[in-house]
Amino acid sequence: MIRYFVILILSCASFLQADWREKVATCPVCLRQTAFLQPSQFSNEIYMRPSRFQYVFWPFTDTRSIYCCQKCSYSTFSWHFQSLPANRLEIVTQALKDMGYSLAEYQNYTVIPIAIRLKIAEKIYRLWGFSDDHFWCEFYRTKAYHLEQEIAKLKNNKKSLERQQPQVLKKRQHPGAIRSMLSAIFYPVLKLLISKQTQDFLQHHRHSQMANKEDDLVKDMIEARQKALAVAEEVLGKPEQDLLTHKECYYIAGAMCYLLKDKKKAEEHFKEGLKIDYKTKQMSAGEAKEYNKYLNTLFQEYLKKLE
């Protein structure tokens, strides 16, 4: 999917902004109809954005492309949402019940945390029977990309809290188990009545929760990148294939190694990738040549980062 967009982009001189419009889709699990968003056009500069260093491109980079039914929590990429095979319906339905997510509180699907949507989608795709290397390598790169964005938002929120309430990082005397419990439960009502000490305790608790959430997201992001790397390196040990070529895998493996702080191994992959040409039966010779130039540019950009 990626390469076709890139060829079009490289051949275009004009630049358009991505535009999204409403689309009503029916959930194949619970049959609820929901107004989702889908792109009506794309931007010609999307493959020059920083996400190219993770080999993740729009629409994968946009959280609106991961649909989620707020009634039953069924989640997939937008282009798969209504394609669930009938013979997978029962097992997927049971899995969603077992996961037990309650998402009705959210205003719409776009504000459901992307980490939740991707966690559900990963489970759904496994039960669905997706097994090809190309899909899972792309899925885990996409997952890591979005988790990284969420981590950045959390860090900014923590810094904002630290600027507003510098005392949240200081060790406070615990206000007492009963008092702190009542404060936590009835805080909106008792806000004007509780002591400054308890307010600081609650702020410290909020800061700690954010830090713990950040740690969990970092762990999941690293795991996703490790899985994408494992798929790419496994494919490199197989005969050349059209959907996930060796040249792409060298770039993906190098990018994941770089992001996982293994710069030596990353450099090895990038240099090996530059030695070979991009080959696929999915393109004409001219298109493959143009895409090969694009990949070489990506390799060279990364090698400069390693200097």
Rosetta blueprint (number, residue, H / E / L):
1 M L
2 I H
3 R H
4 Y H
5 F H
6 V H
7 I H
8 L H
9 I H
10 L H
11 S L
12 C L
13 A L
14 S L
15 F L
16 L L
17 Q L
18 A L
19 D E
20 W E
21 R E
22 E E
23 K E
24 V E
25 A E
26 T E
27 C L
28 P L
29 V L
30 C L
31 L L
32 R L
33 Q E
34 T E
35 A E
36 F E
37 L E
38 Q E
39 P E
40 S E
41 Q E
42 F L
43 S L
44 N L
45 E L
46 I H
47 Y H
48 M H
49 R L
50 P H
51 S H
52 R H
53 F H
54 Q H
55 Y L
56 V L
57 F L
58 W L
59 P L
60 F L
61 T L
62 D L
63 T H
64 R H
65 S H
66 I E
67 Y E
68 C E
69 C L
70 Q L
71 K L
72 C L
73 S L
74 Y L
75 S E
76 T E
77 F E
78 S H
79 W H
80 H H
81 F L
82 Q L
83 S L
84 L L
85 P L
86 A H
87 N H
88 R H
89 L H
90 E H
91 I H
92 V H
93 T H
94 Q H
95 A H
96 L H
97 K H
98 D H
99 M H
100 G L
101 Y L
102 S L
103 L L
104 A L
105 E L
106 Y L
107 Q L
108 N L
109 Y H
110 T H
111 V H
112 I L
113 P L
114 I H
115 A H
116 I H
117 R H
118 L H
119 K H
120 I H
121 A H
122 E H
123 K H
124 I H
125 Y H
126 R H
127 L H
128 W H
129 G L
130 F L
131 S L
132 D L
133 D H
134 H H
135 F H
136 W H
137 C H
138 E H
139 F H
140 Y H
141 R H
142 T H
143 K H
144 A H
145 Y H
146 H H
147 L H
148 E H
149 Q H
150 E H
151 I H
152 A H
153 K H
154 L H
155 K H
156 N H
157 N H
158 K H
159 K H
160 S H
161 L H
162 E H
163 R H
164 Q H
165 Q L
166 P H
167 Q H
168 V H
169 L H
170 K L
171 K L
172 R L
173 Q L
174 H L
175 P L
176 G L
177 A H
178 I H
179 R H
180 S H
181 M H
182 L H
183 S H
184 A H
185 I H
186 F H
187 Y H
188 P H
189 V H
190 L H
191 K L
192 L L
193 L L
194 I L
195 S L
196 K H
197 Q H
198 T H
199 Q H
200 D H
201 F H
202 L H
203 Q H
204 H H
205 H H
206 R H
207 H H
208 S H
209 Q H
210 M H
211 A H
212 N H
213 K H
214 E H
215 D H
216 D H
217 L H
218 V H
219 K H
220 D H
221 M H
222 I H
223 E H
224 A H
225 R H
226 Q H
227 K H
228 A H
229 L H
230 A H
231 V H
232 A H
233 E H
234 E H
235 V H
236 L H
237 G L
238 K L
239 P L
240 E L
241 Q L
242 D L
243 L L
244 L L
245 T L
246 H H
247 K H
248 E H
249 C H
250 Y H
251 Y H
252 I H
253 A H
254 G H
255 A H
256 M H
257 C H
258 Y H
259 L H
260 L L
261 K L
262 D L
263 K H
264 K H
265 K H
266 A H
267 E H
268 E H
269 H H
270 F H
271 K H
272 E H
273 G H
274 L H
275 K H
276 I L
277 D L
278 Y L
279 K L
280 T L
281 K L
282 Q L
283 M L
284 S L
285 A H
286 G H
287 E H
288 A H
289 K H
290 E H
291 Y H
292 N H
293 K H
294 Y H
295 L H
296 N H
297 T H
298 L H
299 F H
300 Q H
301 E H
302 Y H
303 L H
304 K H
305 K H
306 L H
307 E L
